[in-house]
């Protein structure tokens, strides 16, 4: 077992479903974990480790973690559909895989429960899901990743593709309203009513290009295409072009270290830093994009460079002190603390170690590195 797998095993050994060590937000709040996108990211990555290594410990851990939450009737401890929080769909992605691997009927029922939230989600006038019920008329890039791959997998597997057109339209709306034509990057959020204090009153857009939001969006495109029916050729062609355009735009800003900055296009500004979670996401997105044929082979070097850059800068593999640093804990807009989306705001959020928003994507990138035949030597 190499050092990275030892690090992941250490995190798993220290975690229980109610107290996972990678959910730093919950640990700081002193609360037990519920059904949330952070744990969903980590369990998805652990299932990917199982897929590539076939080591049963990964499947046993992932199954135990999700089984603890899902009751026999398919209801989920710590999850309320009526909260209408798009983030909460993300953990539902693990249910498809666990249902296939274990055959537990309660996972199939839980898939339907999570899907019922999608059917209830309020929408902007353009037709996109609100990010959360508490953020009316707002689309955040993060939300496309949290929901659309799950939505697409449900449609293709269980719903005869009835709503696939809706999924493609939501991506098209993001391109139309949130993409900056000059840089090719996407703004973090959009208020379709132009009422929020953080938005431009003409465009409805937030001010900055936040790395992790761009990363989530790249994964949204990639993972949704991966779950789509290949017969949707025209729609998938458009998504593939958007994915390639986004990666090309990001490569212009890749630092010589291989990583990217917290605010992508302002690398030289005071306080800006090379951030782990978004860099790991782009490492994964590029490597998987090459593997699936969405990107040219020559792009793999950029994904590898990003992964190795993170290892060099932020991965500490000293025994008993293993950690992954440089992870922005959280960033958003509005809310009780009136986050305004300025450059200073994004610099003000805590930078932490071992949070799943960084470790999960890092692990996903690691599985793609493994698929290339890469070996880690610490």
C-alpha positions in Angstrom: 0.0 0.0 0.0 1.4 3.4 -0.9 1.5 6.4 1.4 -1.6 8.1 -0.1 -3.6 4.9 0.6 -2.2 4.8 4.1 -3.4 8.4 4.6 -6.9 7.6 3.3 -7.0 4.4 5.5 -6.0 6.5 8.5 -8.9 8.9 7.9 -11.3 6.0 7.5 -10.1 4.4 10.8 -10.7 7.6 12.7 -14.2 8.2 11.3 -17.7 7.0 12.2 -20.8 7.9 10.2 -21.8 10.4 13.0 -18.3 11.8 13.4 -16.3 11.6 10.2 -12.9 13.4 10.7 -13.1 14.9 7.2 -16.3 16.9 7.9 -14.5 19.9 9.4 -17.6 22.1 9.4 -19.6 19.7 11.6 -16.6 19.1 13.9 -16.1 22.9 14.4 -19.9 23.2 15.1 -19.7 20.3 17.5 -22.6 18.6 15.7 -23.0 15.1 14.5 -23.0 14.6 10.8 -26.2 14.1 8.9 -27.0 13.6 5.2 -24.8 16.2 3.4 -22.8 16.8 0.3 -19.4 16.8 2.1 -19.7 13.1 3.3 -21.2 12.3 -0.2 -18.0 13.6 -1.8 -15.9 11.4 0.4 -17.9 8.2 0.1 -18.1 8.6 -3.7 -14.3 8.8 -3.8 -14.0 5.7 -1.5 -16.3 3.8 -3.8 -14.1 4.8 -6.7 -11.1 3.4 -4.7 -13.1 0.2 -4.4 -13.8 0.2 -8.2 -10.1 0.5 -9.0 -8.5 -1.7 -6.3 -11.3 -4.2 -5.5 -10.1 -4.0 -1.9 -13.2 -5.0 0.1 -12.4 -2.6 3.0 -13.4 0.4 0.8 -16.8 -1.1 -0.1 -17.4 -2.2 3.5 -16.7 1.2 4.8 -18.8 3.0 2.2 -21.7 0.6 2.7 -21.5 0.8 6.5 -21.5 4.6 6.3 -24.5 5.0 4.1 -26.4 2.0 5.6 -26.2 3.8 8.9 -28.2 6.7 7.5 -30.7 4.8 5.3 -33.6 3.1 7.0 -35.4 0.0 5.7 -38.3 2.0 4.3 -35.8 4.2 2.3 -36.1 7.3 4.5 -32.8 8.9 5.4 -31.7 10.0 8.9 -30.7 13.7 8.8 -32.4 14.4 5.4 -35.5 16.5 4.8 -36.7 16.7 1.2 -38.7 19.8 2.1 -35.5 21.7 2.9 -35.1 21.9 -0.9 -31.3 22.2 -0.6 -29.7 21.1 -3.9 -26.5 20.2 -2.0 -28.3 17.3 -0.4 -28.8 15.5 -3.7 -25.1 14.9 -4.0 -24.8 12.1 -1.5 -27.6 10.3 -3.4 -25.1 9.5 -6.1 -23.6 6.8 -3.8 -26.9 5.0 -3.6 -26.9 3.9 -7.2 -23.5 2.3 -6.8 -24.3 0.7 -3.5 -27.6 -0.6 -4.7 -25.8 -2.3 -7.6 -23.0 -3.7 -5.4 -25.2 -4.8 -2.4 -28.7 -5.3 -3.9 -30.2 -3.7 -0.7 -33.7 -2.7 -1.6 -33.6 0.2 0.8 -31.0 1.9 -1.3 -33.4 1.8 -4.3 -36.2 3.3 -2.2 -33.8 6.0 -1.0 -32.9 6.9 -4.6 -36.6 7.5 -5.2 -36.8 9.7 -2.1 -33.9 11.9 -3.2 -35.4 12.1 -6.7 -38.6 13.4 -5.1 -36.7 16.4 -4.0 -35.7 17.2 -7.6 -39.4 17.1 -8.5 -40.2 19.7 -5.8 -37.3 22.1 -6.4 -38.3 25.7 -7.2 -36.9 27.1 -10.4 -35.7 30.4 -11.8 -37.7 32.0 -14.6 -35.1 30.4 -17.0 -35.9 27.0 -15.6 -32.9 26.2 -13.4 -33.2 24.8 -9.9 -32.7 27.3 -7.1 -29.6 26.5 -5.2 -31.6 26.3 -2.0 -35.0 27.3 -0.8 -33.3 29.9 1.4 -31.5 31.3 -1.7 -34.5 32.2 -4.0 -33.9 32.6 -7.8 -30.2 31.9 -7.4 -28.1 29.5 -9.5 -24.7 28.6 -8.1 -22.2 26.6 -10.2 -21.8 24.2 -7.2 -25.4 23.1 -7.5 -25.0 21.8 -11.0 -22.5 19.2 -9.7 -24.5 18.4 -6.6 -27.7 17.5 -8.6 -27.3 17.0 -12.4 -25.3 13.8 -12.5 -27.7 12.2 -10.0 -30.7 13.5 -12.1 -29.2 12.2 -15.3 -28.5 8.7 -13.9 -32.0 8.5 -12.5 -33.5 9.5 -15.9 -31.4 7.1 -17.9 -31.8 4.1 -15.5 -35.3 4.5 -14.1 -37.4 7.1 -15.9 -37.0 6.3 -19.6 -35.1 9.5 -20.1 -38.3 11.6 -19.7 -36.5 14.7 -18.4 -33.1 14.6 -20.0 -34.1 17.6 -22.1 -34.5 19.6 -18.8 -31.0 18.7 -17.7 -29.4 19.8 -21.0 -31.4 23.1 -20.9 -30.2 23.8 -17.4 -26.5 23.5 -18.6 -27.3 25.7 -21.6 -28.8 28.4 -19.3 -25.6 28.4 -17.2 -23.6 28.9 -20.4 -25.9 31.7 -21.5 -26.0 33.6 -18.2 -22.9 32.8 -16.2 -20.0 32.4 -18.7 -17.7 35.3 -19.2 -17.0 35.6 -23.0 -13.6 37.3 -22.4 -11.9 34.7 -20.2 -14.1 31.7 -20.9 -14.5 31.3 -17.1 -17.8 31.2 -15.2 -19.0 33.4 -12.4 -19.7 31.7 -9.1 -23.4 32.6 -8.9 -26.4 34.2 -10.7 -29.5 35.9 -9.4 -32.1 35.7 -12.1 -34.2 38.5 -10.4 -31.1 40.8 -9.9 -32.2 41.6 -6.3 -29.4 40.2 -4.2 -26.9 42.7 -2.7 -23.9 40.7 -4.1 -25.0 40.7 -7.7 -24.5 43.1 -10.6 -27.9 44.7 -11.2 -27.6 44.4 -15.0 -26.2 40.9 -15.4 -27.3 39.3 -12.1 -23.8 37.9 -11.7 -21.5 37.7 -8.7 -18.1 39.4 -8.9 -15.5 36.7 -9.1 -14.2 33.4 -10.6 -13.9 31.1 -7.6 -11.7 28.1 -8.2 -13.8 25.4 -6.5 -17.0 26.5 -8.1 -15.4 26.3 -11.5 -14.2 22.9 -10.5 -17.6 21.7 -9.4 -19.0 22.9 -12.7 -16.3 21.0 -14.7 -17.2 17.8 -12.8 -20.9 18.6 -13.4 -20.4 18.6 -17.2 -18.1 15.5 -17.1 -20.1 13.3 -14.7 -23.4 14.2 -16.4 -22.1 13.3 -19.8 -20.8 10.0 -18.3 -24.3 9.1 -17.1 -26.1 10.3 -20.2 -27.4 8.1 -23.0 -24.9 8.2 -25.9 -27.8 8.5 -28.4 -28.3 12.1 -27.2 -25.6 13.0 -29.7 -26.3 16.6 -30.4 -26.8 17.6 -26.8 -23.7 15.7 -25.7 -21.6 17.3 -28.5 -22.6 20.7 -27.1 -21.7 19.7 -23.5 -18.4 18.2 -24.7 -17.5 21.6 -26.4 -18.4 23.4 -23.2 -16.2 21.1 -21.2 -13.3 21.5 -23.6 -13.7 25.3 -23.6 -13.7 25.4 -19.8 -10.6 23.3 -19.5 -8.8 25.4 -22.2 -9.8 28.6 -20.3 -8.5 27.1 -17.0 -5.2 26.0 -18.5 -4.3 29.6 -19.3 -4.3 30.2 -15.5 -2.5 27.0 -14.3 0.4 28.0 -12.1 3.9 26.6 -12.8 3.5 24.5 -9.7 0.6 22.8 -11.5 -2.1 24.2 -9.1 -4.6 27.0 -9.5 -5.3 30.1 -7.3 -8.3 30.5 -5.1 -9.5 33.4 -7.4 -8.4 31.9 -10.6 -7.5 35.0 -12.7 -5.9 37.1 -10.0 -2.8 34.9 -9.2 -0.5 37.8 -8.4 -2.8 39.6 -6.0 -2.0 40.0 -2.3 -3.4 37.2 -0.2 -4.4 34.9 -3.1 -3.2 31.4 -2.6 -2.8 28.1 -4.4 -5.9 26.1 -3.3 -6.1 22.3 -3.0 -9.7 21.3 -3.5 -10.2 23.1 -6.8 -6.8 22.1 -8.1 -7.6 18.4 -7.3 -11.0 18.7 -9.0 -9.3 20.0 -12.2 -6.7 17.2 -12.0 -9.5 14.7 -11.8 -11.6 16.4 -14.5 -8.7 16.6 -16.9 -7.5 13.0 -16.4 -11.0 11.5 -16.6 -11.8 13.7 -19.5 -8.8 12.3 -21.4 -9.7 8.7 -20.4 -13.3 9.1 -21.6 -12.2 10.7 -24.9 -13.6 14.2 -24.2 -10.1 15.8 -24.2 -7.1 15.1 -26.4 -4.4 12.7 -24.9 -1.9 15.6 -24.7 -4.0 17.2 -21.9 -3.2 14.4 -19.5 0.2 16.1 -18.7 -1.7 19.1 -17.2 -3.8 16.8 -14.9 -0.8 15.0 -13.7 1.1 18.2 -13.1 -1.8 19.5 -11.0 -1.9 16.3 -8.9 1.9 16.3 -8.3 1.8 20.0 -7.5 -0.7 19.3 -4.7 1.4 16.5 -3.4 4.5 18.6 -3.4 2.9 21.6 -1.7 0.3 20.4 0.7 0.5 16.6 1.3 2.3 15.7 4.5 3.0 12.0 4.8 5.0 11.9 8.0 3.7 8.9 10.0 1.2 9.9 12.7 1.0 13.3 11.1 -0.5 12.6 7.7 -2.5 15.5 6.3 -3.6 17.3 3.2 -3.6 21.1 3.6 -4.5 24.2 1.6 -8.3 23.5 1.5 -10.7 26.4 1.5 -13.3 25.4 4.1 -16.3 27.0 2.5 -17.4 29.9 0.3 -20.8 31.2 -0.7 -22.9 34.2 -1.2 -25.5 36.0 0.9 -26.9 34.1 3.9 -27.0 35.3 7.5 -23.5 36.6 7.4 -24.1 38.5 4.2 -21.2 37.1 2.2 -20.7 39.7 -0.6 -18.5 37.8 -3.1 -15.7 40.3 -3.1 -12.0 39.3 -3.5 -11.5 40.0 0.2 -14.4 37.8 1.1 -12.9 34.8 -0.7 -9.6 35.4 1.0 -11.2 35.6 4.4 -12.7 32.1 4.6 -10.7 29.6 6.7 -8.0 27.4 5.0 -8.0 23.9 6.7 -6.5 20.4 6.5 -8.2 17.1 5.7 -11.7 18.4 4.8 -13.5 16.2 2.4 -14.1 19.0 -0.1 -10.4 18.7 -0.8 -9.7 15.1 0.2 -12.6 13.6 -1.9 -11.5 15.3 -5.1 -7.8 14.5 -4.3 -8.8 10.8 -4.0 -10.7 10.9 -7.2 -7.7 12.4 -9.0 -5.5 9.7 -7.4 -7.8 7.0 -8.8 -7.3 8.6 -12.3 -3.6 8.8 -11.8 -3.6 5.1 -10.8 -5.5 4.3 -14.0 -2.6 5.9 -16.0 -0.2 3.4 -14.3 1.3 6.1 -12.0 2.9 4.9 -8.8 3.4 7.1 -5.8 6.8 7.1 -4.1 7.1 9.2 -1.0 
